[in-house]
Amino acid sequence: MRLVIMADTHVPKRAGDLPAPLWAAVDGADVVVHAGDWVDVALLDALEARARRLIGVYGNNDGPALRARLPEVARAELDGLRLAVVHETGPASGREARCAASFPDTDVLVFGHSHIPWDTMAPNGLRLLNPGSPTDRRRRPYHTFLTATVANGLLSVVELHQLPARV
């Protein structure tokens, strides 16, 4: 099972659309995960139309229309892998312990908010992933998103994709 993981797209405020390489990845994915800060319902509609399966949550920049259609926390089982998605997890310091306590029955937690890629493991085995942002890199050198593979309850081949600079 092929996953595409994104967050903090901020379309159309930070970019008019998702970058072409990300759309290509969406077209090839079995599951698309979005960890919030969509900003506009139009992107949700576009991803729902193109993705085979979409798992998403709202973020702090998402208004009532998005909050009416998306949960604050999403959970799914993907080929035996227990996935949770949330936008905010709080400060980086202590994140693993805090998330392990909040998501005890989860194998992988995808989150956003910081626009900074993150890939760590909590002491209890919970893997935490933040894909960064494909449209608003903040203090990072690149715009980013993640892809991964799920098989038999395991997440593997997690790859951070650096997108070319927008012109």
Order of alpha helices (4+ residues) and beta strands (2+ residues): beta-alpha-beta-alpha-beta-alpha-beta-beta-alpha-beta-beta-beta-beta-beta
